[in-house]
């Protein structure tokens, strides 16, 4: 079973939070607030925070900008993962991914099932990697952000988490781009 190895030193990662919404501003961005608070409470660094409209190109452009920034290790977006016509965050993420982390959506669904039952089927949470940066797309509700952080991301973004975690393989995410 998974555990935290307390004999190891914690490693902070640098995280950007992107809220996707046509109506929210930083003053009323509860989901972004949840993520920012949890990121900092865990000992990580909140490097950037932004809000963009539900427009596929705007979302993908922001993701690409942050993936090109060597000071950002992880991007977490919230909002736009549902089924309505304006929900294009998943498509924007996939426009940017080099590799998709298929199991992230599956594990998120399992976590959500325990909280909201079969309504979890409506989420299209996803994760991937681009340019050596992890990307995760979460639903726009504060509860979904809490669940994703508390049950998945806080563990996988902790270098001490065993048997494995995202942080320990971070230096190798873009090894295919290096000359041999």
C-alpha positions, 0 to 999 in steps of 0.5 A: 500500500502507499505510504510516505517515507518520513526518512526522505527529504520533502522536495517542493515543486513549482505549480501553476493554477489555471481557472477556466471560466467565462464568469469568474474573477480571482475574487470569486474563484473558489476552486482556484483558492482551494488549489492554491491553499492546498498547494502552499499548505503541502509545502509546494510553490504556487508560481502562477495563477490565471483565469482564462475564458472557455476558449480552446485556443486561449486555454492551450496557449496558456498551457503551452506558455507555462510548459515552456517556462522552466520555473513551472513543473506542474499545471493544474487547471480547474473548470471546463471538463464537463459535457456542455458545448462550452466545456473544451478544457480537455480538448485544449489539454490534449492539444498540448499533451505529448503523453496522456496519463490515462490512469489519472482520469480513471483514479479520479473517477474512482475517488469521485464515485465514493463522494458523488456516486454515479454523477462521477461519470460526467467528469472528464478529468485528465492528466498528461505531460508536455515539455517536461511539465505535468498537466492536470485538468480538474472539474470546476467545483471546489469539492472536486478540486479538494478530492483530486488534490487530497486523494491523488495529487498531494501524494503523487507530487510528494517525493517521499510517496512510496512505492513511486510518485510523479516527482521522482521521474520529473527529471526524465520526462523530457529525456527523449529530447536530449542528445545522446 
